[in-house]
Amino acid sequence: MIPAAFDYARPKSLDEAIGLLANDGGTTKVIAGGQSILPLMKLRLAQPAKLIDIGRLTELRGIRRIDDGRLAIGALTTYDELLRDPNLTHGLLRDALPEIGDVQVRNRGTIGGAIAHADPASDMPALLLALDADVVARSTKGERTIPIAKFFNGPFATALAADEILVEIRFLAPREDYGSAYRSIEQPASGYSLAGAAVVVGRSGGGKGPFDDVRIALAGVADTPYRATAAEKAVLASARPADAAALATDGVTVASDIHADAEFRAAVAAVQVRRALEAAIARAG
């Protein structure tokens, strides 16, 4: 199908893009790789009055280490660029990235675009929740940092203001005393997760004692990605992975749709959490 008519701007700098967005009034969408918004526009499920194309802003690409030791991922870094970075060895990213979408999506789709779109079945939001990431947004008013736990407000809704552009994602660099993994089952036609589990386990003080840092995040299970806090507490209390996994949907309204009803999706979520936990624990040593 053909999208509804829209205006188009391709700014040459981030400052120019922010200026255009500030003067818009809320009827504009920012486009980067275009792998999410363009299909919606072709179906006329989205009809923005204007697109601001930031896809060629090289200042928003790349991976760097910042002063506090964390990694900073530019919002326009693609899945493929993230996967090929030799210094990025988080197990859950190595598990998930090769399976996201198809070759075109991985080469064109951006990390920032994936979380700004906030599809509840997308893998990247859950991965970043498990990594306890921070999101950096910028507007003409300045820059602010949003903890990823406060970023997703619901299906396709985030904490980004209408005049803000997501510029960077930050999270801890890999550590030898930590392990992580991602396990999921996808809907075959779309590749989106019916249930995906991202797990990080570690010993914040090093050594070989019990884990004192456990993060479990799920994609595709509810109307927004979430941390499975009951399952996390069970692991911290030395519960077996299977017992902890049984709590993966505790307190959550599990989604039911044409692909999977709530009972089946909850059962699948528990299996994926168990598998991801087992793999992450093995990788933590």
Residue frames as qw, qx, qy, qz and C-alpha x, y, z in Angstrom:
[[0.000, 0.886, 0.463, 0.000, 0.00, 0.00, 0.00],
 [0.362, 0.505, -0.025, 0.783, 0.96, 3.65, -0.34],
 [0.293, -0.388, -0.526, 0.698, 1.33, 5.85, 2.75],
 [0.060, 0.922, 0.378, -0.055, -0.77, 8.96, 3.23],
 [0.418, 0.732, -0.066, 0.535, 0.90, 12.19, 2.12],
 [0.623, -0.697, -0.117, 0.337, 3.54, 13.61, 4.46],
 [0.197, 0.932, -0.286, 0.108, 6.26, 16.24, 4.55],
 [0.935, -0.057, -0.085, 0.340, 9.89, 15.17, 4.80],
 [0.004, -0.939, 0.322, -0.124, 13.05, 16.73, 6.23],
 [0.922, 0.007, -0.189, 0.338, 16.58, 15.35, 6.40],
 [0.246, -0.954, 0.174, 0.001, 18.61, 17.46, 8.84],
 [0.657, 0.553, -0.420, 0.293, 22.39, 17.56, 8.57],
 [0.194, 0.329, -0.683, 0.622, 23.05, 17.64, 12.32],
 [0.323, -0.418, -0.812, 0.247, 21.48, 16.54, 15.58],
 [0.044, -0.367, -0.305, 0.878, 20.98, 20.16, 16.63],
 [0.296, 0.078, -0.407, -0.860, 19.08, 20.84, 13.42],
 [0.412, -0.253, -0.844, -0.231, 16.92, 17.75, 13.96],
 [0.249, -0.423, -0.678, 0.547, 16.12, 18.79, 17.53],
 [0.081, 0.274, 0.031, -0.958, 15.22, 22.27, 16.33],
 [0.367, -0.069, -0.626, -0.684, 12.84, 20.90, 13.73],
 [0.413, -0.350, -0.840, 0.040, 11.17, 18.68, 16.30],
 [0.164, -0.347, -0.497, 0.778, 10.83, 21.48, 18.84],
 [0.217, 0.263, -0.081, -0.937, 8.93, 23.65, 16.37],
 [0.167, -0.087, -0.875, -0.446, 6.63, 20.92, 15.18],
 [0.545, -0.169, 0.126, -0.812, 3.76, 20.71, 17.65],
 [0.540, -0.138, 0.769, -0.313, 3.67, 16.94, 18.02],
 [0.818, 0.430, 0.153, -0.350, 2.61, 15.81, 14.54],
 [0.448, 0.681, -0.573, -0.082, 6.06, 14.64, 13.42],
 [0.963, -0.226, 0.138, 0.053, 7.75, 11.24, 13.62],
 [0.086, -0.755, 0.620, 0.198, 11.49, 10.68, 13.70],
 [0.966, 0.249, -0.003, -0.072, 12.72, 8.00, 11.29],
 [0.326, -0.676, 0.628, 0.204, 16.08, 6.22, 11.42],
 [0.228, -0.161, 0.907, 0.315, 16.28, 2.76, 9.83],
 [0.519, 0.138, -0.238, -0.810, 12.60, 2.82, 8.96],
 [0.280, 0.024, -0.952, -0.118, 12.02, -0.86, 9.74],
 [0.001, 0.384, 0.809, -0.444, 9.14, -0.12, 12.14],
 [0.228, 0.534, 0.246, -0.776, 7.42, 3.08, 11.05],
 [0.241, 0.299, -0.562, -0.733, 7.36, 2.53, 7.29],
 [0.152, -0.205, -0.948, -0.192, 5.31, -0.70, 7.37],
 [0.015, 0.555, 0.664, -0.501, 2.79, 1.03, 9.65],
 [0.174, 0.519, -0.084, -0.833, 2.60, 3.99, 7.30],
 [0.188, 0.113, -0.784, -0.580, 2.04, 1.73, 4.29],
 [0.178, -0.400, -0.899, 0.003, -0.87, 0.14, 6.13],
 [0.162, -0.571, -0.136, -0.794, -2.02, 3.64, 7.18],
 [0.652, -0.553, -0.492, 0.164, -1.96, 2.60, 10.81],
 [0.400, -0.574, -0.074, 0.710, 0.37, 5.57, 11.28],
 [0.392, 0.734, 0.359, 0.422, -0.12, 8.84, 9.38],
 [0.414, -0.551, -0.106, 0.717, 2.41, 11.41, 10.58],
 [0.318, 0.923, 0.143, -0.163, 2.20, 14.85, 9.02],
 [0.305, 0.848, -0.429, 0.061, 5.99, 14.96, 8.71],
 [0.950, -0.145, -0.065, 0.269, 9.03, 12.69, 8.93],
 [0.054, -0.902, 0.429, 0.000, 12.38, 13.87, 10.23],
 [0.955, 0.198, -0.176, 0.134, 15.00, 11.51, 8.82],
 [0.320, -0.845, 0.428, -0.026, 18.01, 11.26, 11.15],
 [0.986, 0.043, 0.143, 0.068, 19.36, 8.10, 9.52],
 [0.712, 0.512, -0.114, 0.466, 22.52, 9.79, 8.17],
 [0.240, -0.888, 0.249, -0.302, 23.61, 11.53, 11.36],
 [0.740, 0.249, -0.555, 0.286, 26.96, 9.85, 11.96],
 [0.052, -0.479, 0.528, -0.699, 27.25, 11.52, 15.39],
 [0.741, -0.240, 0.280, -0.561, 24.57, 9.11, 16.64],
 [0.933, 0.179, -0.304, -0.064, 26.40, 5.96, 15.52],
 [0.450, 0.501, -0.636, 0.376, 29.05, 3.86, 17.18],
 [0.820, -0.496, -0.283, 0.041, 30.03, 2.19, 20.43],
 [0.284, 0.625, -0.429, 0.587, 32.35, 3.78, 22.97],
 [0.614, -0.390, -0.576, 0.374, 33.43, 3.35, 26.57],
 [0.114, -0.863, -0.050, -0.490, 32.62, 6.31, 28.80],
 [0.081, 0.623, -0.556, 0.544, 34.49, 7.57, 31.88],
 [0.637, -0.374, 0.448, -0.504, 32.52, 5.49, 34.39],
 [0.245, -0.259, 0.930, 0.088, 33.44, 2.27, 32.57],
 [0.627, 0.416, 0.581, -0.311, 30.08, 1.72, 30.96],
 [0.331, 0.143, 0.672, 0.647, 29.46, 1.23, 27.24],
 [0.311, 0.569, 0.187, -0.737, 27.58, 3.92, 25.32],
 [0.413, 0.270, 0.781, 0.384, 25.72, 2.79, 22.19],
 [0.137, 0.195, -0.190, -0.952, 24.72, 5.47, 19.70],
 [0.591, 0.323, 0.483, -0.559, 21.01, 5.39, 18.94],
 [0.678, 0.577, -0.202, -0.408, 21.63, 4.87, 15.21],
 [0.103, -0.419, 0.899, 0.076, 23.91, 1.87, 15.73],
 [0.756, 0.079, -0.397, -0.515, 22.37, -1.05, 13.85],
 [0.923, -0.270, 0.218, -0.169, 21.82, -4.55, 15.15],
 [0.901, 0.331, -0.094, 0.265, 24.55, -5.78, 12.82],
 [0.263, 0.715, -0.370, 0.532, 27.06, -3.16, 13.95],
 [0.562, -0.592, 0.390, -0.426, 26.39, -4.04, 17.58],
 [0.988, -0.057, 0.132, -0.049, 26.77, -7.74, 16.88],
 [0.801, 0.453, -0.144, 0.364, 30.08, -7.28, 15.05],
 [0.089, -0.864, 0.348, -0.353, 31.73, -5.13, 17.73],
 [0.700, 0.176, -0.650, 0.237, 34.61, -7.26, 19.10],
 [0.091, 0.247, -0.608, 0.749, 34.48, -5.70, 22.57],
 [0.616, -0.168, 0.134, -0.758, 30.80, -6.43, 23.16],
 [0.337, 0.142, -0.930, -0.019, 30.68, -9.90, 24.67],
 [0.525, -0.057, 0.491, -0.693, 27.46, -9.87, 26.70],
 [0.182, 0.031, 0.973, 0.141, 26.10, -13.38, 26.18],
 [0.366, 0.575, 0.643, -0.349, 22.47, -12.31, 25.92],
 [0.328, 0.744, -0.161, -0.559, 23.27, -9.94, 23.04],
 [0.036, 0.390, -0.848, -0.358, 25.28, -12.62, 21.24],
 [0.285, 0.250, 0.919, -0.105, 22.29, -14.95, 21.65],
 [0.336, 0.675, 0.515, -0.407, 19.62, -12.53, 20.50],
 [0.141, 0.688, -0.223, -0.676, 21.05, -10.29, 17.80],
 [0.035, -0.209, 0.828, 0.519, 21.65, -12.92, 15.06],
 [0.083, 0.385, 0.918, 0.055, 17.99, -13.98, 15.31],
 [0.164, 0.607, 0.333, -0.703, 16.34, -10.56, 15.20],
 [0.514, 0.678, -0.008, -0.525, 14.28, -10.02, 12.05],
 [0.882, 0.350, 0.210, 0.233, 16.11, -10.83, 8.83],
 [0.644, 0.014, 0.113, 0.757, 19.28, -9.58, 7.13],
 [0.112, 0.630, 0.247, 0.728, 17.65, -6.34, 6.01],
 [0.503, -0.814, -0.205, -0.205, 16.26, -5.60, 9.48],
 [0.769, -0.475, -0.019, 0.427, 19.61, -6.29, 11.14],
 [0.547, 0.140, 0.195, 0.802, 21.46, -4.07, 8.64],
 [0.005, -0.546, -0.255, -0.798, 18.96, -1.19, 8.66],
 [0.555, -0.721, -0.370, -0.188, 17.16, -1.42, 11.99],
 [0.200, 0.568, -0.438, 0.667, 18.67, 0.67, 14.78],
 [0.390, -0.216, -0.769, 0.458, 18.96, 0.02, 18.51],
 [0.078, 0.167, 0.303, -0.935, 17.47, 3.40, 19.38],
 [0.480, -0.011, -0.391, -0.785, 14.62, 2.96, 16.94],
 [0.511, -0.166, -0.841, -0.071, 13.76, -0.43, 18.39],
 [0.271, -0.354, -0.702, 0.555, 13.24, 0.84, 21.91],
 [0.163, 0.175, 0.055, -0.969, 11.66, 4.16, 20.88],
 [0.487, -0.092, -0.606, -0.622, 9.07, 2.15, 18.94],
 [0.339, -0.204, 0.687, -0.610, 8.41, 0.06, 22.10],
 [0.744, -0.001, -0.498, -0.446, 6.77, -2.93, 20.47],
 [0.676, -0.482, 0.430, -0.356, 5.98, -5.28, 23.39],
 [0.981, 0.086, 0.171, 0.025, 7.09, -8.30, 21.32],
 [0.484, 0.770, -0.358, 0.213, 10.45, -6.77, 20.37],
 [0.867, -0.136, -0.326, 0.352, 13.57, -8.42, 21.82],
 [0.417, 0.427, -0.246, 0.764, 15.70, -5.32, 22.38],
 [0.385, -0.667, 0.093, -0.631, 13.62, -3.70, 25.16],
 [0.906, -0.413, -0.049, -0.081, 13.86, -6.86, 27.28],
 [0.804, 0.190, -0.202, 0.526, 17.59, -7.17, 26.61],
 [0.185, 0.539, -0.207, 0.795, 18.19, -3.61, 27.80],
 [0.645, -0.614, 0.006, -0.455, 15.97, -4.10, 30.84],
 [0.949, -0.233, -0.117, 0.178, 18.11, -7.07, 31.87],
 [0.635, 0.267, -0.148, 0.710, 21.24, -4.97, 31.31],
 [0.316, -0.763, -0.367, 0.427, 19.74, -2.23, 33.52],
 [0.455, 0.306, 0.257, 0.796, 20.50, 0.34, 30.83],
 [0.004, 0.664, 0.252, -0.703, 20.01, 4.10, 30.83],
 [0.446, 0.621, 0.501, 0.406, 18.50, 5.98, 27.90],
 [0.238, -0.414, -0.016, 0.878, 19.83, 9.44, 27.02],
 [0.293, 0.740, 0.565, 0.219, 17.40, 11.85, 25.36],
 [0.300, -0.235, 0.032, 0.924, 18.02, 15.36, 24.09],
 [0.188, 0.822, 0.516, 0.147, 15.86, 18.36, 23.23],
 [0.241, 0.702, -0.024, 0.670, 16.32, 22.12, 22.97],
 [0.545, -0.782, 0.047, -0.299, 15.92, 22.18, 26.77],
 [0.174, -0.663, 0.714, -0.141, 19.00, 20.02, 27.25],
 [0.562, 0.178, -0.803, -0.087, 19.84, 16.38, 27.90],
 [0.637, -0.402, 0.409, -0.515, 18.32, 13.96, 30.40],
 [0.220, 0.234, -0.947, -0.011, 18.95, 10.36, 31.38],
 [0.774, -0.165, 0.009, -0.611, 16.02, 7.96, 31.77],
 [0.347, -0.270, 0.891, -0.114, 16.50, 4.61, 33.56],
 [0.307, 0.026, -0.798, -0.517, 15.28, 1.87, 31.24],
 [0.099, -0.328, -0.899, 0.273, 12.97, 0.61, 34.01],
 [0.146, 0.618, 0.408, -0.656, 11.04, 3.90, 33.70],
 [0.012, 0.292, -0.503, -0.814, 11.22, 4.19, 29.93],
 [0.193, -0.201, -0.833, -0.479, 8.40, 1.92, 28.72],
 [0.339, 0.016, 0.360, -0.869, 4.95, 3.26, 29.58],
 [0.718, 0.298, 0.491, -0.394, 2.88, 0.69, 27.68],
 [0.694, 0.287, 0.568, 0.337, 2.53, -0.82, 24.21],
 [0.445, 0.548, 0.296, 0.643, 4.22, 1.55, 21.72],
 [0.204, -0.929, -0.082, -0.298, 4.47, 4.22, 24.43],
 [0.703, 0.017, -0.339, 0.626, 7.61, 5.55, 26.12],
 [0.361, -0.750, -0.271, 0.484, 8.77, 8.28, 28.47],
 [0.389, 0.058, 0.293, 0.872, 10.22, 10.29, 25.56],
 [0.181, 0.664, 0.294, -0.663, 8.67, 13.74, 25.29],
 [0.632, 0.689, 0.355, 0.006, 7.34, 14.89, 21.92],
 [0.271, 0.938, -0.217, 0.017, 10.29, 17.24, 21.45],
 [0.484, -0.629, 0.603, 0.085, 13.00, 14.74, 22.45],
 [0.765, 0.453, -0.443, -0.118, 15.27, 12.54, 20.36],
 [0.895, -0.385, 0.207, 0.091, 16.82, 9.41, 21.81],
 [0.326, 0.845, -0.424, -0.015, 20.57, 9.79, 21.31],
 [0.292, 0.463, -0.808, 0.218, 22.33, 7.06, 23.30],
 [0.885, -0.371, -0.173, -0.221, 21.90, 3.91, 25.40],
 [0.113, 0.633, -0.676, 0.360, 24.35, 3.15, 28.23],
 [0.918, -0.340, -0.047, -0.198, 24.96, -0.05, 30.20],
 [0.550, -0.652, 0.514, 0.093, 27.72, -1.87, 32.05],
 [0.441, 0.555, -0.677, -0.200, 30.51, -3.46, 30.08],
 [0.911, -0.076, -0.393, -0.095, 30.87, -7.27, 30.31],
 [0.298, -0.675, 0.601, -0.307, 32.50, -8.70, 33.46],
 [0.410, 0.248, -0.877, -0.026, 34.05, -12.10, 34.02],
 [0.049, 0.070, 0.859, -0.504, 32.06, -12.67, 37.21],
 [0.551, 0.343, 0.255, -0.717, 28.76, -12.16, 35.36],
 [0.201, 0.080, 0.892, 0.398, 26.89, -14.35, 32.91],
 [0.463, 0.391, 0.177, -0.775, 23.92, -13.60, 30.69],
 [0.192, 0.101, 0.907, 0.362, 21.70, -15.35, 28.15],
 [0.502, 0.257, 0.025, -0.826, 18.62, -14.89, 26.00],
 [0.146, 0.124, 0.967, 0.171, 16.15, -17.59, 25.06],
 [0.449, 0.320, 0.136, -0.823, 12.93, -17.13, 23.10],
 [0.396, 0.326, 0.832, 0.210, 10.30, -18.72, 20.91],
 [0.104, 0.293, -0.197, -0.930, 9.22, -16.61, 17.96],
 [0.657, 0.526, 0.384, -0.380, 6.08, -16.35, 15.89],
 [0.681, 0.023, 0.553, 0.480, 7.33, -17.94, 12.63],
 [0.424, 0.733, 0.408, 0.341, 5.86, -15.46, 10.16],
 [0.015, -0.977, -0.006, -0.210, 6.89, -12.23, 11.88],
 [0.631, 0.288, -0.459, 0.555, 9.90, -13.31, 13.92],
 [0.272, -0.604, 0.270, -0.698, 8.57, -11.47, 16.95],
 [0.116, 0.150, -0.901, 0.390, 8.74, -13.19, 20.32],
 [0.620, -0.477, -0.521, -0.341, 5.82, -15.15, 21.68],
 [0.655, -0.755, 0.034, 0.005, 7.90, -15.21, 24.84],
 [0.642, 0.501, -0.345, 0.467, 11.53, -14.20, 25.27],
 [0.672, -0.727, -0.085, 0.115, 13.63, -14.21, 28.44],
 [0.433, 0.673, -0.349, 0.488, 16.74, -12.10, 29.00],
 [0.788, -0.593, -0.137, 0.090, 18.77, -13.02, 32.09],
 [0.330, 0.666, -0.463, 0.482, 21.82, -11.50, 33.78],
 [0.811, -0.568, -0.137, 0.037, 23.35, -13.08, 36.91],
 [0.513, 0.568, -0.373, 0.524, 26.50, -12.04, 38.71],
 [0.663, -0.524, -0.329, 0.420, 28.51, -11.49, 41.86],
 [0.133, 0.961, 0.041, 0.238, 28.94, -7.75, 42.25],
 [0.399, -0.830, 0.389, 0.010, 31.87, -8.24, 44.62],
 [0.433, 0.539, -0.718, -0.081, 33.56, -10.93, 42.53],
 [0.344, -0.302, 0.832, -0.315, 34.51, -14.31, 43.93],
 [0.317, -0.016, -0.891, -0.325, 32.65, -17.59, 43.73],
 [0.178, 0.170, 0.739, -0.627, 29.87, -17.09, 46.30],
 [0.301, 0.596, 0.738, -0.092, 26.11, -16.89, 45.73],
 [0.209, 0.470, 0.390, 0.764, 24.76, -14.52, 43.11],
 [0.122, -0.547, -0.475, 0.679, 23.79, -11.14, 44.52],
 [0.248, 0.465, -0.166, -0.833, 22.76, -9.48, 41.26],
 [0.307, 0.255, 0.894, 0.204, 20.00, -11.13, 39.23],
 [0.345, 0.419, -0.012, -0.840, 17.95, -9.51, 36.47],
 [0.300, 0.248, 0.894, 0.219, 15.27, -11.30, 34.47],
 [0.319, 0.427, 0.004, -0.846, 13.30, -9.46, 31.78],
 [0.474, 0.297, 0.824, 0.094, 10.63, -10.75, 29.43],
 [0.206, 0.290, -0.352, -0.866, 9.48, -9.79, 25.95],
 [0.395, -0.026, -0.720, -0.570, 6.26, -10.70, 24.19],
 [0.234, -0.257, -0.902, 0.255, 4.50, -11.88, 27.35],
 [0.022, -0.686, -0.535, 0.493, 2.60, -8.77, 28.48],
 [0.356, 0.871, 0.308, 0.143, 1.60, -5.47, 26.90],
 [0.113, 0.918, -0.346, 0.154, 5.00, -4.04, 27.82],
 [0.695, 0.235, -0.592, 0.334, 8.39, -5.62, 28.55],
 [0.560, -0.737, 0.098, -0.365, 8.94, -6.15, 32.26],
 [0.150, 0.459, -0.806, 0.343, 11.31, -7.37, 34.97],
 [0.778, -0.299, -0.515, -0.200, 10.20, -10.63, 36.60],
 [0.120, -0.654, 0.495, -0.559, 10.98, -9.50, 40.14],
 [0.850, -0.323, 0.259, -0.326, 9.47, -12.54, 41.88],
 [0.953, 0.235, -0.097, 0.168, 11.67, -14.85, 39.82],
 [0.354, 0.677, -0.399, 0.508, 14.70, -12.65, 40.53],
 [0.455, -0.598, 0.432, -0.500, 14.11, -12.85, 44.28],
 [0.977, -0.110, 0.117, -0.142, 13.78, -16.62, 44.06],
 [0.788, 0.431, -0.264, 0.352, 17.18, -16.92, 42.39],
 [0.043, 0.679, -0.435, 0.589, 18.72, -14.66, 45.02],
 [0.688, -0.421, 0.396, -0.439, 17.26, -17.00, 47.63],
 [0.123, -0.390, 0.904, 0.124, 19.07, -19.90, 45.93],
 [0.784, 0.279, 0.388, -0.397, 15.98, -21.40, 44.30],
 [0.561, 0.030, 0.712, 0.421, 16.55, -23.85, 41.47],
 [0.052, 0.149, -0.419, -0.894, 16.15, -22.34, 37.97],
 [0.218, -0.350, -0.818, -0.400, 12.96, -24.32, 37.37],
 [0.255, -0.627, -0.647, 0.352, 11.41, -23.11, 40.62],
 [0.108, -0.480, -0.022, 0.871, 12.36, -19.51, 39.95],
 [0.049, -0.007, -0.628, -0.777, 11.10, -19.75, 36.37],
 [0.128, -0.520, -0.842, -0.067, 7.66, -20.80, 37.59],
 [0.134, -0.728, -0.385, 0.551, 7.32, -17.24, 38.94],
 [0.347, 0.043, 0.392, 0.851, 8.11, -15.58, 35.59],
 [0.133, -0.474, -0.466, -0.735, 4.57, -14.22, 35.12],
 [0.336, -0.508, -0.669, 0.428, 3.73, -13.66, 38.79],
 [0.054, -0.666, -0.296, 0.683, 1.57, -10.55, 39.12],
 [0.017, 0.305, -0.472, -0.827, 1.46, -9.97, 35.35],
 [0.697, 0.461, 0.326, -0.442, -1.52, -9.96, 32.98],
 [0.430, -0.176, 0.745, 0.478, -0.30, -12.32, 30.28],
 [0.381, 0.396, -0.290, -0.784, -1.24, -11.42, 26.72],
 [0.560, 0.235, 0.795, -0.013, -3.64, -13.59, 24.73],
 [0.350, 0.575, -0.254, -0.694, -3.95, -13.26, 20.96],
 [0.869, 0.365, -0.106, -0.318, -4.32, -15.24, 17.73],
 [0.501, 0.548, -0.659, 0.120, -0.79, -16.62, 18.10],
 [0.431, -0.011, -0.815, 0.387, -0.97, -17.89, 21.68],
 [0.499, -0.730, -0.323, -0.337, -3.48, -17.79, 24.52],
 [0.245, -0.803, 0.370, -0.399, -2.45, -16.62, 27.97],
 [0.878, -0.364, 0.298, -0.085, -2.04, -20.10, 29.45],
 [0.896, 0.295, 0.075, 0.323, 0.24, -21.28, 26.66],
 [0.323, 0.789, -0.199, 0.483, 2.26, -18.06, 26.63],
 [0.489, -0.741, 0.349, -0.302, 2.80, -18.23, 30.40],
 [0.947, -0.162, 0.262, 0.090, 4.01, -21.83, 30.12],
 [0.735, 0.529, 0.000, 0.424, 6.38, -20.89, 27.30],
 [0.014, -0.874, 0.250, -0.417, 7.69, -17.94, 29.32],
 [0.732, -0.579, 0.341, -0.115, 8.55, -20.22, 32.25],
 [0.934, 0.123, 0.197, 0.272, 10.45, -22.58, 29.96],
 [0.516, 0.707, -0.064, 0.480, 12.43, -19.75, 28.37],
 [0.297, -0.843, 0.304, -0.330, 13.31, -18.23, 31.76],
 [0.878, -0.360, 0.312, 0.048, 14.55, -21.61, 32.98],
 [0.845, 0.345, 0.142, 0.384, 16.67, -22.12, 29.87],
 [0.260, 0.827, -0.134, 0.481, 18.09, -18.60, 30.00],
 [0.544, -0.755, 0.295, -0.215, 18.85, -18.92, 33.71],
 [0.935, -0.159, 0.257, 0.184, 20.67, -22.19, 33.23],
 [0.701, 0.521, 0.064, 0.482, 22.76, -20.76, 30.40],
 [0.002, 0.878, -0.173, 0.447, 23.56, -17.52, 32.25],
 [0.717, -0.630, 0.285, -0.090, 24.58, -19.39, 35.42],
 [0.920, 0.065, 0.202, 0.329, 26.86, -21.67, 33.41],
 [0.508, 0.678, 0.003, 0.532, 28.50, -18.65, 31.75],
 [0.277, -0.883, 0.186, -0.330, 29.05, -16.92, 35.09],
 [0.507, 0.392, -0.702, 0.310, 31.26, -19.80, 36.22]]
